[in-house]
Amino acid sequence: MNEPKSLKSSQLSAVHRMLAFNNDCPEPPPTSSSSNTPQTYDHYYPAGSAHNQWKILIYDTACRSIISPLLSVSDLRSRGVTLHLLLESNRDAIPDVPALYFVSPTPENLALVAQDCASGLYQCAHVNFVSKVPRPLMEDFARLCVSGNSLEKISSLHDQYLEYVCLEENLFSLNKVDSYVTYNGPTSDAAIEASMQDIALGLLSVVATLGCIPIIRCPANGPCEMVARKLSDLIANHPNLTATGGGGGLGSGGGRPMVVICDRNSDLITPLQHTSTYQALIDDVLDHAANRVTFDIPAETPAKGRLPPKPVEKQYDLNPDSDPFYYTQKFNPF
């Protein structure tokens, strides 16, 4: 019996397929099956081969946060990515290499992609949206491409449903900034409605990645029920999930997972029951984002009469899925 895949490995498989221009390719198996060691992944085909073409990856800030915990620079290179650039940055033309875009479906991003195609920056464009593109935005994008005479530059368009950040094998974040303040602060009803819709779309991405329809439970009334109803409607309108019948898509024997949506105002025990582990200590005292810890090292004491030098900034990646030491020690008490 096959063991169920973790959420991170499922998301990584989806990213592998996206980097292969959304063509089916063999999934890289984990190099270690032991429960005491983190899983690592290898690739079957060498970069530049027929199954792993050279390409340029262009993403926005939100999608960079999704890619960073999954693939290092060397991992991207092994998957044929010669350059990875921000969509908003100034980029030089490389007309003989295809570009793979991984962006959020916003009017600003679509305008930039259409401008790249009209300028002929790259050989062709494979556009991947992190979530579903609303029809009005897609129509606007089509008009921009027609007006720029660049329709032939668009090789493919895909909705990836990957709008969440997977930090560990079964730990993810929707990466929504100030979501708690948005609902509990002096915010307009329209802003609250948009925030709840964003949360539901993020949860839909998790459900779509796992490939199974969950049982949804939440308290009545309030933001939890609002998100739950929106998520239920989004699942009902998702063509692939409803077509497959929603069985256990992770090799779990056909059982449906359960999504429990709770209000953070009702979660009273978490702030009080603080665990004394190394992982909690890092979260408390160090600046970190997307499994990358940043801190300053004080410089040496300067000679008398000289100005003290600036501290040196250091960055370390703490990925429990590739760092055996951190994987073993993160839940140990300090």
VENKA-V266447 format. One record per backbone hydrogen bond with DSSP energy under -0.5 kcal/mol. CO is the residue of the C=O (numbers start at 1). NH is the residue of the N-H. If there is no record, write none. Layout:
co->(CO;CO)
nh->(NH;NH)
This chain:
co->(6;7;8;9;10;11;12;13;14;15;16;17;17;18;20;29;34;40;46;49;52;52;55;55;56;56;57;58;59;60;61;62;63;64;65;67;67;72;73;74;75;76;76;77;80;80;83;85;86;89;94;94;97;98;99;99;100;101;102;103;104;106;107;108;109;110;111;112;113;114;115;116;116;117;121;124;125;125;125;126;126;127;128;129;130;132;134;135;136;137;138;139;140;141;142;143;144;145;146;150;151;153;153;156;158;158;162;164;165;165;168;169;169;171;171;173;175;176;178;179;180;181;185;188;189;190;191;192;193;194;195;196;197;198;199;200;201;202;203;204;205;206;207;207;212;214;215;217;221;222;223;224;225;226;227;228;229;230;231;232;233;235;237;238;239;240;241;241;244;247;248;252;257;258;259;259;260;261;263;264;266;268;269;272;273;275;276;277;278;279;280;281;282;286;287;289;291;291;292;293;294;295;296;297;303;311;312;314;316;316;317;318;319;319;322;323;324;325;326;329;329;330;332)
nh->(10;11;12;13;14;15;16;17;18;19;20;22;23;21;23;42;37;31;49;52;48;49;82;83;58;100;85;102;87;64;65;66;67;68;69;70;71;76;77;78;79;79;81;80;55;82;57;59;89;91;97;123;123;56;101;126;58;128;60;130;106;110;111;112;113;114;115;116;117;118;119;120;121;120;94;99;127;155;156;101;128;158;103;160;162;134;138;139;140;141;142;143;144;145;146;147;148;150;149;153;154;125;155;127;129;160;164;166;167;173;171;7;8;167;168;165;177;179;182;183;184;185;187;192;193;194;195;196;197;198;199;200;201;202;203;204;205;206;207;208;209;210;211;212;214;216;259;261;225;226;227;228;229;230;231;232;233;234;235;236;237;238;239;242;243;244;245;246;247;249;251;255;215;260;217;261;262;219;266;267;268;272;273;274;275;277;334;281;282;283;284;285;286;288;294;292;293;318;289;316;287;314;298;312;306;313;297;295;293;318;319;320;322;323;324;327;328;329;330;278;332;279;278)
